[in-house]
Amino acid sequence: MYWILLSLGAGLFNSATGVFKKRGGLKQLDPYTIAWSVAFFSLFILVPATIIKGIPQISASFWWALLVSGSLNALATTLQVKALLKSDMSLIGPLQATTPFFIIFSAFILLKEVPTILGLVGIIILIVGSYFLQYKRKASLFAPFKALLEDKGARLVFGAALIWGITGTVDKIGVQSSSSVFWSMFVNALMALILFPIVIGFGNNRGIKDLFSYKKLKNLVPLGLFTSLMSIFQMTALTMANVAYVVSLKRTSALTDVLFGKLFFKEPNIKSRALGATLIVIGVILISIN
């Protein structure tokens, strides 16, 4: 059951990364620079870890999986950062946990796979949980759903969750084609490579020297540290257990996100959002069992 601890640890590091993405020092930066930093500075941990672990044998499926995962994760990470900069962490964090919902939904549309009763119950509980994320007393019955749909950060993170629904399975293929640490290093390296010209072209940095200034590095380096640890924990867990189980336990970070939102950013409506996050996690677990 070692994979359970690894998956929960990945969730904790994911929440810690969210705090650094949103904290004051990063508000001066654009989302492209932050997203690039997540991938680039994680290599300072992942590259030495790969050297220590050794180069594994690589199968043919590694390269196409890398291209898909690296490019899609670059997009998803950018969407997530934009969402965090626009909305509360205690709202965005739980909505990230809806990834398994998109997996089961896309499987129904594309593969005609019908969820079991347990899966349908999980979907209903997840929707109810999403309702409580924006619930306020004395508001109209459908006001929480309307507020959720009108929140730009929520819409962005739904896009990221949809993408992660795809990359979760692709990451499993990549890990099986190489090793957990080796795969993590290459995915983050490709993400950094894809995002770098975007940072130079659309970021608010005054050249490469400004990008690597001490003022920015002190805020950006922790992103890479926590991201690398999250990635190593998650990819190692994928070698031990089903993708859906690993991703579901990682998404218990929804609860940590609500807690961190209150502790670090004094965000409102924490009680209703904690209830919503709890229901979302329960729904995700039921969907994964499905």
N, C-alpha and C positions, 0 to 999 in steps of 0.2 A: 504493500500500500504506500510505498515511498513516493509514487507519482502524485498522490493526493497532496502531500506536503509541498511538492514541487509546484503543483498547479496553484495552490493557495498562495505560495510564495510569489509566483508570477503575478498574481492579482494584487498583492501588496505592493510590489515594486511598480506595477502599472499605476496604482493610485499615487505613489510617491512621485512618479514622473509627471502625472497630471498637475500636482501642486507646483512643480518647478516650471511647467509650461504656462501656468496662469499667474504665478506670483509677480509682484510689482516690477522687478527688474526686467522681466521679459516683455512687459507691455510697451516698451520703447521699440521693440523689434517687430518685424513683419512675420506672418505665419510661415512663409517660405524658409526664412532663416532658421526659425525654431525647428521646423520639421527636418530640415537638413542636419541641424546640430544633433537631433535625436539619433540619426543614423551614423553620422560621421564620428562623433566623440565616443560612441559605443565601441568603435573599432580599437580604441586604445586598451580595451579589456579583451575584446574578442580575438584580436590578432595574436597576442601573447598566449591566450588560452588555446588557440588552435595549434600554435607551435609546440606547446607542451603536450597536447593530446596527440599530435601527429596527423599527417595527411591520410585520410581514409581512401579506400577504393571508391571510385565514382562510377555510377551506372549512367546509361545514355539519357534516362529520364531526368537527371539532375539539371541539365541545361535548360530545357524548356520550362521546367518547374521554376527555376531561378528567374527566368525572364518574366514569367507571369506574376510570381510572388513579389519580386523586387519592384516592378512597375506599378502594380496595384497597391502595394503597401505604401509606396511613395505618395500616391494619390490619397489613400485613406488617412494617412498620418497628417497630411496637409489639411484635409477636411476636419479632422478631429481637433487640430490646433486652432483652426478658425472658429470652430464651435466653442471651444473653451474660452477663447478671447471675447466671444460675444455673449455667452450665457454663463449661468452658475455651474460650478463643478458638481454640486449636489443634484443638478438636473441632467447634465451631460453624462456624468459617470454611469448612472443607472440605465440611461438610454443606450449606452454602448453594449450593455448586456443583452440587448435584443437580437444579437447576431444569430443564435439558433432559430429564432422565429423566421428570419429571412431564408435560412437553409431549408426549413421544412416547407416554407411557402414556395420557394423556387423549385423544389423537388416535385411539388404538386403540379405546378404549371408546366415544367419542362419534361418531367419523367412520369407524370400521372401517378405518382406515389401518394396514396391516401393515408393521412396520419391515423393512428389508433385513437381509441377513446381517451387514453391517457395523454396523448399528444394534443388532442383538442382541448382537454381540460387545462393543460399547460398553457395553450394559446390564450384561453379565456382569462386565466389568472394573470398572465403577462399583460394583457390589455387593461385589466382592472388596475394592476400596479402602475402602469403608465398614466392612468387617470389620476391617481393620487399624487403623482409628481407635481401636478399643477393645481391640485385641489385647494380651494379656499372656502371658508364658511360663508354662507349667505349668497354664494354665487349661484347662477343658474345651473341646471343639471348637466348641460353639455359644455359649460364654460371651460373646464379643464382641458377637454379635447381641442376646443377652439384655440385656447392659449398655447397649447402644445404645437398645433399646426402653424400658428402665426409666429412662433419663436424661430428666428433664423438659425440660431445655434442648434436647436433640436432637429431642424431639417437637414443641416449639414452632417450631424452625427448619425442620423438615420442612413445617409449615403455611405458614411464610413462603415457602419455596421453591416450594410448590404455587401460591401466589398470584402470585409473580413469573413463573411459567411463563405466566400469563395476561397480566400487565401488560407483558411484554416485547413482545408483538405489538401491544398497544394503543398503547404508546409509539411504535412505528413509524408507526402511523396518525396519531397526534397530531403527530409531527414533519413528516410529509408534508403535513399539513393546515395547517401554520404554518411554524415554523423551530425549530431545535434549542434555542437559548437561550430563545426566547419560550415554547416548550412547557415547558421545565424550570422557568421562573419560575412559570407558572400551576399546574403540578402541585404544586410545593412550597407555593405560596400556598394552594391548596385543602386540602392536607394539614394545614397549620398552622391553617387555619380550622376544619376538622373536629375536630382534636385539642384546640384551645384550651378549649372548654367541658368536655371530659373532664379536662384538667389542673386546671381550677378546681374541678371537682366531686370528683375522685378522687385528685388529686395530694397530696403532703405539704407543699405550700407554704402559708405563712401569708399568703395574699393576693397580689395582683399585685406589690406593692412588694417582697416577699420573693423573688418569682420573678425580678425584675430586679436583685437585689442584686449587688454586685461579687463577692462570694464565689462566687456561682453562675455569673455571667457569664463569669468567667475560665476555667471548665471547659466551659461550654456553647458559647461563641462559636466555638472551633476546630471543633466539630462541624459548624456551618453552613459554615465555610470549606471544609473538605475535602469536604463533601457537594455544595456548589455546583460545585466543580471536577470531582468525579466525574460529576455530572449533565451538565455541559457536554461533557465528553469523550465520555461514552457516547452522548448524543443526537446529537452531531456525527458520530460513527462510524456511527450508524444511517442517516444520510443517504447514506452511501457504500457500505454493505455489508449483506448479509443479516442479519436479526435473530439467528438462531441462531449465526452466526459471531461477531458482536459480543459476545453474551452469553457464549459459550464462552470467548473470550479474556479477557473481564473476570473470569471465574471462575477464571482462573489465580491469582487472589488467594488461593485456597485454600493455595497454597504459602507466600505471604507471611504469611498468618494463622498458620500453624504456626511460622514463624520469629519473628514478633512475639510469639507466645504464649510462646516460650522466652526471648526477650530481655527483655521487659517484665514478664512475670508468672511466670517460672521454672516453667512448667507441665511435668508429667511425660510420660513415654511419647512423647517427641518423635520418636525414630527411627521407631517404628512408625506414628506419625501422619503423618510426612513421606512415608513409603512409601504410606500410604493416600491422602493428598492427591494425590500424583503419579499414582496409578492412577485416581483420580476424574477428574482433569483429562484424562487420556488417554481415558477412557471418554466424557467429555462431548464431546470433539473428534470421536470416532467417531460418536456419536449425532447431532451437528450435521451431519456430512458426509452421514449418512443422510437 
